Amino acid sequence: MNQERLFQVLQGARVSDKAAGLAVAQQYIFHVAADASKLEIKKAVESLYEVKVANVNTLNVLGKSKRNAKGVQGKRADWKKAVVSLAEGHKLALLGELE
């Protein structure tokens, strides 16, 4: 996989209360490209953060339907989320030190 594709696969880390709780268990949530496979996500995280990935789970998040002030209905974009589990002894400093 070339370097350009690595940066296209991982679009950013998700920072939330749930993500902070999972970080204690060495699991991290990333916003990834909709066409990214689990193998691509694993290789991207391993090469960019220099850690060992144990498991990758993915899910497609459907965008919410919303109305604006004039009553026109719209829809937020759909996106893909990946939960990356790291091997024993590996850690990312995405959310700062929690312990």
N, C-alpha and C positions, 0 to 999 in steps of 0.2 A: 504494500500500500504506500502510495507516495505521500509526501509531507503535506501537500495541499489538501488531499482528501481527509487527512487526520483532523485538520482544523474545520473542515466542513461537517464531519461526523459529530463532534462535540461542539454544541452551540452555547453551552454555559452550564454552570452548576445551579441547582435550585436551592435557595436558602429559605428555610421555613422552620417552624417549630418541629414539625415531623421529621425533616431532614436532620435537624440537630439531635433529635432523639435517636435516629438510626446511626448517626456518626459514632455514637458510643459503642455500637455493635459492629463497627468497621464496615458500614454500608453507606453509600453516598448516592445521591440522586442527581442525574444530569438531564438537561434538555438536549435531545439529539435530533439529527436529521430524520425525516419521515421514512427515507429509504435505507437507513442504516441497519445492518444486520448485527446480531449479537457478537459475532466474531470481529467485525469491524470496530464495534464499540470497545471490546476487550483490548484489541491491539492499540487503539487510539489512547486509551487510559494508561496502558502499560508504557507506551513510548513517551507520552507527554509528561506524565507524573512520575515515571520511573518506580513503579510499584508492581506487585504481582497480584493479578486479579483471579479470584477463585470462581466467581459466578456472576452472570449478567441476566437480569430479568427485565423485560421491556413491556410497555403497555401504551396503547394509543389513547390519548385523552381527547374527548370530544369537546369542541367549543360550546360555550353557553349561548343561548338565544337571549338577546338584549333588546330593549326599546330605548330610543333616545327621547329627548325632551318633546319632540314633535309627534311622538307616537309611531315613528317609523321603526319597523322591526329589522334587526340585523343579527349577525351571528359572529362570534369570535372565532378565530382560526383554530383548527384542530392541530394538535402537536403530539410528539412522541416523547415518552419519558423512559429513562433507563435507571434501574436500581443496581448499582455495582457493588458486589461484596468483595472485599480484599482478603488476601491470604493472611494467616496468622503472622503477627509481628509487623505488618505494613499499615501505614496510616497516612492520610492526606491532611493538610493544614488548610482546608477550604473555609472552615467556620471558625478558625482560631483554636486555641487550646481550651477544651471544655473541661478538662480534669484538673 
